[in-house]
Amino acid sequence: MFNNVALDKVDLELNTGILIKTKEKSSLARKKNKRMPHEPIVEYMRRDQTSIDVNLTVQEALDYIRNNVENDRIVYFYIVDEIKTLLGVVSTRKLLTSPLDVQLKDIMDTQIKTIPLDANVMDVWTEFIVHKYLAMPVVDGMGRLIGVVDINMFTDSVGDVLERDKTDEVFELIGYKLSEVENASVFRIFRFRFPWLLATITSGILCALMASRFELVLSKSIILSFFLTLVLGLGESVSTQSMTVTIQTLRNIQPTLAGYFQSLFKELRTGILLGLASGLTVATAIVIWQGFALGFFPGITIGISIFLNISAACVIGLSVPYFLHLMKLDLRIASGPLTLGLADLFTVLSYMTVALIILGH
């Protein structure tokens, strides 16, 4: 019977075996494989995956592995039927600790995250980041196991390209590209960054001027001032989310008007749901805090404003990068300063307008 220390050692060796030879192969891999993130993942997957028949017991599976498997990069054991349809997965720890007479179908995990054959490198890289897997199976349209992609595929040739691509994307969101600031002087970096700060400063001044036009409304209900920061923050957060998703999507597709309206319809529905949930939550909190008599109308005002702002923020975050890309303009303009500035302007204008309509009299 294995003790816990032994099991930990075996499990660690099996689950990190994919990384043992990384340093030895890294320099050679970088020379051979400088590929782009949008290439098909089938070019990177391994076809020597370890699959085991679903009808075997744990003892039979262990015997099979000892006699037939020579792969030193095992992470998971994939359970299949007679036609190689993927049915489940068993981790090395679970296989080692389960009773020997139990069948694999009784211990396998059937909630499997798979990779379709038509996926690209970026799609799979994202899945590894989100789910923290060490390996993922590749299946065809009928669910049959074709191959496996493990984290080792990204530690050498692809990882450098993808990390640089994602780093460049982060820089784009704040208004400039990585290629413009690498090895640049302080004044050169200042020249690239300051114009985008001017966009933020401009939108902030315009928001302040608009708010000053509604001074009388704000003086009638001071609670509106308390929640202005929250309303602005929600609009900025949602517009940033939509913008980030749109920029990522536009890296993989050619934008069209038809595609825009399809995305707009989906994003608008998402914004309506987010706006309803957020608006109701905040309005309810205000009524509970201030009481029904004092908090009802301010709560309704702020709740409706949040609903409108979040719905509009989704549209702004989608539309700005989409149309700039469609017109073949630089997507850096769709970064934080412009998108967030437009979202802030709409937020303040709609917030004060709703307050004037409901509370102005």
N, C-alpha and C positions, 0 to 999 in steps of 0.2 A: 504494500500500500504506500502510495506517495505521501510524503509529508508536505506541508505547505511551502517550505523553503524550496524543496525540489520542484514542486509544481510551478512556483514562481520563476525558477530558473529556466525550466523547460519552456514555459509559456513565453518568457522574455526572449529566449533564443529563437523560437519559432516566429514570433510576431515581429521581431526586429531583424530577422535574417535578411530581409530585403534591403537593409541598409549597410550590411557588412562590407560589401565590395564597392560602395559608392565612391569613396575617396580614390580607390585604385583606378576606377573607370571614368572618373569625372572629366579629366582633361581630354581623353580620347573621345568621349561622347560629345563634348563641346565642339570639337573639331569636325566631327562627322554630321552632327544633327543640329543645325541652327534653323529650326522650323518655326513657322508662325502659329499663333494661337488658334487660328481658324482652320487648320488642317484637320482631316478626319482622324478620329481617335484610333481607328483600326490600324493605322500605321505604327502605333505605339504599343498596342496590347500584346500580351503574351498568349500563346495558344497551348502552352504546356500546363494549363491549370489542373489542379487536383480535384477531380469529380468522383463521387462515390455513389454506388447504387442505393436507392432509398430503402430497399428491402433487407439490407445487411444489418447485423447487430453491431454494437460497439466493438466487441471482440473481433468480429470478422473484418470490420473496417480498419482496426489497428493492424491486423495481420496483413491486410491488403496494402496498407501504407508502408509497412516495413519491407514488404517484398517487391513493391512495384514503383514506389515514389522516390525519385532521386533529386527532386527539385529542392534547393536549399532556401527558397524564398516563399515558403508556405505561410500564408496569413490566415486564411479561412478554408474550410473544406466545403465544397459545394455539392449538394445532394440532388441527384438527377434520377429520372426514370430511364426506361430502356431506349427511348429515342432522344435522350440528352435534354429533355425539358427540365429547366431549373425549377426545383420544388422548394428548396430551402437552403440554409447555410448553418454550419456548426463551427464554432470557434475551437481552437486547439485546447483551450482550458476546459471547455465543456466536454469535449471528447475524452480528455484524459481523466476527468473526475466523475463521469457517468458510470453506472453499473454496466458490467460487461455484457449482460444478457438483454439489455434494452435495445430496441430497434432505433435506427437513426431517425425515422419518421416521428418518433415520439419525443425526441430531444431537439430536433432542428428548429430553427427560427424561420418562419414562413414570411415574415415581414422583411422583404429583401429590396434594397435599392439597387436597381440595375441601370446599365448604360445601353441605350439603343445603338445600333450599328451606324446610324447616320450622325451621331454626336460628334462635335469637334473638340479640340483640346481645351478651349476655354470653358465649354460647358462642363466638362469633366473636372477641370481644375476647380471650378466653383463648387461642385458637389463635394469634392474632397475638403474644401475649406469649411463649408457649411456643416457637413455631417461628421467630420473628423475620422473618416474611414482610413484604414491602411490599404485596402484593396476593394475593388468593385467589379462585379461580373459584367461582361458584355453579352447581350442576347440579341437574337434576330427577331423578326416580326412574329414568329410563332412561339417565342419564349424559350428557345433552345440555347443552351450555353455555347458560346462561340470562343470566348477568350476572357482574359482578366487584365485589368489595368491596376497596377499597384503604385504606391507612392514613389517607388524608386524611379518610375518613368519621369517624374517631375523634378527629381533632385539634381539632375544633370543638365541635359540639353534643353529641355522645355522650360524648366523652372526659371532660368535666367531670363528668357524671353518674356514669359508670362509676368514675372514680377516687375520687369521693366515696363511692360505694357500697362499693368495696373497702377504702377507708380505714376506713369505719365497721365493716366486718367485722373488720379487724385489732384495732380497739379493743374489739369485743365479745369477742374471744378472751382479752383480759386483764381483762375484768370491767366495762367501762362503755362507753357510747356516745359517739361524737364530739359529738353534739348536747348532751351534758351538760357537756362540758368546754370547748367553744368559748367564748371570751370570759368564762370563769369566773374567780373569784378563787382564790388559792392555797388558802384554807381550804375552799372549795367542792370543788375538785379533790381535796383530801385526804379529804373526807367520802365522795366517790364511790370512791376507790381503796383506802382503808385497810380497809374491811370484807372486801374480797377477799383482802388480805394476811393478815387474821386467819384466813381459811379455810385458807390455805397453812400458817400457823404452827400451827394446830390439828392438821392432818394430820401435820405434821412431829413434833409432840410425841407424838402417838399412835403414830407409827412408832417413835420412840425408846423409848417405854414397852414396846411389843411386843417390840422387839429385846432389851431388858433381861431379859425373861422367858426368853430363850434364851441367857443368858450362858454356861452350862455347855457348850452345844453349840459356841458360838463359840470357847471356850477350848480345845476339843479339836482344832479345825481352824482355825488362824488365817487360812488362805487364804480362808475364807468372808468374812472382813472385808475382804480386799483387793478382792473382786469385788462387794461389795454396791452400791457406787456405779455400777458398770457395769450391774448388773441393774436398778437403779432408773432409770437413764438410758434403757435400752432400753424399759422399760415406759412412761415418760413420752413418749418420742419417738413410739412407735406410737400411743398414745392421742391424742396431739395430731394426728397425721396423720389418724386416723379421725374425730376431732371436726371438723377443718377441712373434710374432704370432706363430712361429713354436714350441717354448717351450710350449705355452698354448695348442696348438693342440695335442702335444705329451702326454699331461696329460690325454687325453681322448681316445687315440687310441693306438693300438699296431703297431709300425712302420714296414713297409715292403719295399722291393725294388720297388715293383709295386706302392705302395703309394708314395714313394719318387719321382719317375719319373712323376707321375701324378701331384704332388705338384710342381715339378721343372718346368714343362711345363707352369703351371699357373703363377708361380712366375716370370719366365723369360719373359712372355708376359707383365706382370705388369711392370717389370723393363724396358723393351723396351719402353713402353709408357711413363713412368716417365722420362727416359733418353732423349727421343726425346723432350718432353715438356720442361724439364729443360735446355737441351743443346741449343735449339733454342732460349729460353728466354735470356740466358746469352750471346750467340753469337750476338743476335740482340742488346742487351744493349751495348756491346763492340763496334760494328760498329757505333752506334749512338753517343757514347761517343768520340771515336777516329777519326771518319770520315771513309769513305770507303777506302781511300788509305792506311791509317795506321792501320785501325782496322779490315780489312777483313780477312787476313790470321791468325792473332792471334785469332780473333773471331771464325773462322772455327776450328782452333786447339783446343781451349778450349771447344767449343761446342761438337766436336767429343769425346774428352776426357771425358767429363761429361756423354755423352751417354754410352760409354763403361764402365765407372766406376760404374754408377748406375745399369746397367744391371748385371755386375759382383757382385756388393754388394748384390743384391737380391739373387743371387745364393749362395754366401758365407753365408749370414745370414740364409738361409734355410739348407744348406748342413752340416755345422759344427754340430749343435745340432742334426740333424736327424741321421747322421752316428754314432755319439757318443752314442746316445740312441739305435740305431740298434745294436751296438756292446756291449751294456749293460755297458757302461762306465758312469762316473759321469757327469751329465749335467752341473755341475758348470763350467766345462772346456769350455762349449759353451757360457760362459758369456762374458761380455764386453771385457776383456783383450785379449782373443784369437781371437774372431770374428772381433773386431775392428782393432786388429793388422794386421790380414790378409787383411782386406779391405784397410787399409792404405798402406800396401806394394804394393798391386796391383794398387792402385790409383797413387802412385808416379811413379811406373815403366811404366804404360800405358801413363800417362801424359807426361813424358819425352820422351818416344818413339814416340808418335804422334807428339810432338813438333820437334823432330829430323827429322822425315820423311818430315813434311810440311815446317818447317822453317830452317832446317839444311843447306840447299843449298841456 
